[in-house]
Amino acid sequence: MKDPYAHDALVLEGGSLRCAFTAGVLDAFAAIDYKPFKSYYAVSAGSMAMISFLSGQRKHFIELSERLVEDGKFISFRSAFSDEGLMNLSHLARVVSESAPIDWEAANAFIEGKNINVVTTDFDTGEAHYLHPQKENWIKPVLASATLPFVTRGKVKVRDRWMFDGGYADPIPLDRAMEEGCTRILVVRTRPSGLKVERDTLDFIASYLHRDNEELAELFETWHIRYNQIVDKLRSKDQDLHHWEEIAPLHELRSDGYRITALDLRADYRHGLEVALDWFASKKQER
């Protein structure tokens, strides 16, 4: 279905299992065949939801997420101090490989000629990296983007660099999309529009433990400031030739945190479906 507003870029915020909402939005887009985007920018679990969308596998992300929270091996408080951490990304990769495979052939065919970006953070410099997944290796950049200090294994090596969660360096890559020439940008959030964040306990711990690396310590100390600046920018007026819109939850999501059930995920997924369809209906009325 062709949209009169012809968005050329899709930006997906991360948020771990809150991305059940993102999956609902993307599945609504898939159902109505709304895929005008030439560029994609995805952070953390948003990149996992993006893969399901690009491969044309509706419900893949939500069904995988439900399986993971129910099997007791993905989120385990008993493993919080192990090498894998509270959330076991190795188990996630194993489940995807063995019982919930991605249709890589379809994904690779769809992205031909498109600009695909998975956002990660450099473990040494704290700078954002915008990785372009290769046909032979999608999983490593995606796992790196979703790797949180203390929550998962902490870091993943990609192309000879140690990387972790892209949400620290560029949590909502709106500016990156504009820098690369995108003019009509759609941002899918996992927090309600305008909701800001505060520095949490893990940020304090991380900045202290990495105090010998000035760049990384500062990143943990200040990432929430950059996040809140982007939140303000999204709610401001468009700039010059650039236009952006948000699709965001109407309330805080149930799948925030680590004690999450499949019912929580499904509720947030359905909320994403509903919000996306309402958004598209409003676009049609504006024509």
Helices and strands as residue ranges (DSSP letters): E 9-12, G 16-18, H 19-31, E 39-43, H 45-54, H 60-71, G 77-79, H 89-98, H 104-110, E 115-122, E 128-131, H 139-145, E 156-158, E 161-165, H 174-179, E 184-188, H 201-209, H 214-234, E 243-247, H 262-286
